[in-house]
Structures are given as structure tokens and as C-alpha cells.
Amino acid sequence: MLNRVVLIGRLTRDPELRFTQSGIAVATFTLAVDRNFKNASGERETDFIDIVVWRQQAEHCANYLSKGKLAAVDGSLRIRTYEAQDGSKRKAAEVVADSVRFLSPKDSGSPSVSAYGAPPPEASPFEVGPDRDMVGDDDLPF
């Protein structure tokens, strides 16, 4: 069996960092990911996908990611059920991240930065540079 999700998109808001009762960090954010095809109107639709990151990587995301930043998430899809305030049962889909790569350049103009503050390997498919197309801030759906 395989449950693997790889996403590249922009954050719709700053990550929210919380801690469990046992002190484990958990961050949540939403990633806006454009679909690979255009709809009948000739426009690209965007999916808004909830991301959950745990432990040290959660703290890195909260400290270095913000609304509008480009990020790559590698993780697995989780479907959870919960009871709403009105008593009805609901389901929520979210991606639990195994790794998060920061793809937006630092303000100083340096290349992309990984979740641990180091540049990604040269062979990384997520590299940002003059040879790669990058969506501008004017192209954001939010």
C-alpha cells in the first residue's frame, strides 16, 4: 500500500503553531495549489489543502514561512472524523507533512532554503532559480 502526497503551492495564511499537552510542537497552514488543467472557462482552478507539520519542523515552518511564500510539502493524506458543534459527524482531509521545503527566496535574494535553513541539493527538483518558472505575487488567487 502507498499513501504519498507531494504538493507545491503558496501559503494562504501564516502557519499557526501550537503545542500538545506533552509539549510537542504542531503547526498548521493551508497551501493553495493550482490544478494542471484549465476549466471550461479557460481558467486554472485552485485547491486549498490543509497541512499539518509536527515537532522541530513545525517550529521552523512557523518561524520562516508566511502568507504567500512558496513551499513544497511531502507527506501522506489523512482523513479524520470529528463531531461538529451541532452534533453531526464530519470528515476532514489533511496532509501530514514528512518534510517541507521553503521555495521562496530569502529577502536578501539568496537561493531557496530548506526547512533546516540550508540550501537544497543541486539536483533537487524543487530548485528555484533563473531557469525555473516561478509564480509572481500578482498571480496569487488570494
C-alpha positions in Angstrom: 0.0 0.0 0.0 1.2 3.5 -0.7 0.0 6.9 0.7 2.3 9.6 -0.6 1.4 13.2 -1.4 3.8 15.8 -3.0 2.5 19.4 -3.3 3.9 22.7 -4.3 1.9 25.8 -3.6 1.7 29.1 -1.7 0.6 29.6 1.8 -2.8 31.3 2.2 -2.0 32.5 5.7 0.8 32.4 8.2 1.3 29.0 9.9 -0.4 28.5 13.3 1.9 27.0 15.9 0.5 25.2 18.9 1.9 22.7 21.5 0.3 19.5 22.7 -0.2 18.9 26.4 3.1 17.0 26.4 4.9 19.9 24.8 5.2 18.6 21.1 5.0 21.4 18.5 2.4 21.2 15.8 1.9 23.8 13.0 -1.0 24.0 10.6 -1.3 26.0 7.4 -3.2 25.9 4.1 -1.5 25.5 0.8 -3.0 26.9 -2.4 -2.2 24.5 -5.3 -3.2 25.2 -8.9 -4.6 22.4 -10.9 -2.6 21.2 -14.0 -5.5 21.9 -16.4 -7.9 24.7 -17.2 -11.7 24.6 -16.7 -14.3 25.2 -19.3 -13.9 28.9 -18.9 -10.2 28.6 -19.7 -9.1 29.4 -16.1 -7.0 27.3 -13.7 -8.8 26.3 -10.6 -7.0 26.2 -7.2 -7.3 23.6 -4.4 -6.8 24.7 -0.8 -5.2 21.9 1.1 -4.7 21.8 4.9 -1.2 20.8 6.0 -0.1 19.6 9.5 3.6 19.6 10.5 5.0 18.2 13.7 7.9 18.7 16.1 11.0 20.7 15.1 9.9 21.1 11.5 6.6 22.7 12.8 8.7 25.3 14.6 10.8 26.0 11.5 7.7 26.5 9.4 6.2 28.9 12.0 9.4 30.9 12.1 10.3 31.0 8.4 7.1 30.6 6.4 4.4 33.2 5.9 1.4 34.0 3.8 2.2 34.0 0.1 5.5 32.0 0.4 6.1 29.1 -2.0 6.6 25.7 -0.3 6.9 22.1 -1.3 5.3 19.5 1.0 6.0 15.8 1.0 3.7 13.7 3.2 0.7 11.5 3.5 -3.0 12.0 3.2 -5.0 11.6 6.4 -8.8 11.5 6.7 -10.1 12.1 10.2 -13.6 12.2 11.5 -14.9 14.6 14.2 -18.1 15.7 15.8 -19.2 19.3 14.9 -20.8 21.6 17.5 -24.3 20.8 16.1 -23.6 17.1 16.9 -23.2 16.0 13.3 -20.3 13.8 12.2 -17.9 15.3 9.7 -14.7 14.3 7.9 -11.6 16.4 7.2 -8.8 15.7 4.8 -5.3 16.9 5.5 -1.8 16.2 4.5 0.6 15.3 7.4 4.0 16.5 6.2 7.1 14.4 6.4 9.2 17.2 5.0 8.6 20.8 4.0 10.9 22.7 1.6 10.9 26.5 1.5 11.0 27.6 -2.1 10.7 31.3 -1.9 14.0 33.2 -1.9 15.1 34.9 1.3 14.6 38.7 1.3 18.3 39.0 0.6 18.0 37.4 -2.8 19.7 34.1 -1.9 18.5 30.8 -3.4 15.7 28.7 -1.9 16.1 27.5 1.7 15.1 24.1 3.1 13.2 23.7 6.4 16.5 23.4 8.2 18.0 26.7 6.8 20.4 25.1 4.3 20.2 25.4 0.5 18.6 22.3 -1.2 20.9 19.9 -3.1 21.8 20.9 -6.6 19.8 18.0 -8.1 16.6 19.0 -6.2 13.6 19.1 -8.5 12.3 21.9 -6.2 15.1 24.3 -7.0 14.2 27.9 -7.7 16.3 29.9 -10.0 16.5 31.8 -13.3 15.9 28.6 -15.2 12.7 27.8 -13.4 9.3 29.4 -13.8 8.1 31.0 -10.6 4.6 32.3 -10.0 4.6 36.0 -9.1 2.7 37.7 -6.3 0.3 39.1 -8.9 -0.7 35.5 -9.9 -1.8 34.5 -6.3 -5.5 33.6 -6.1 -5.9 35.2 -2.6 
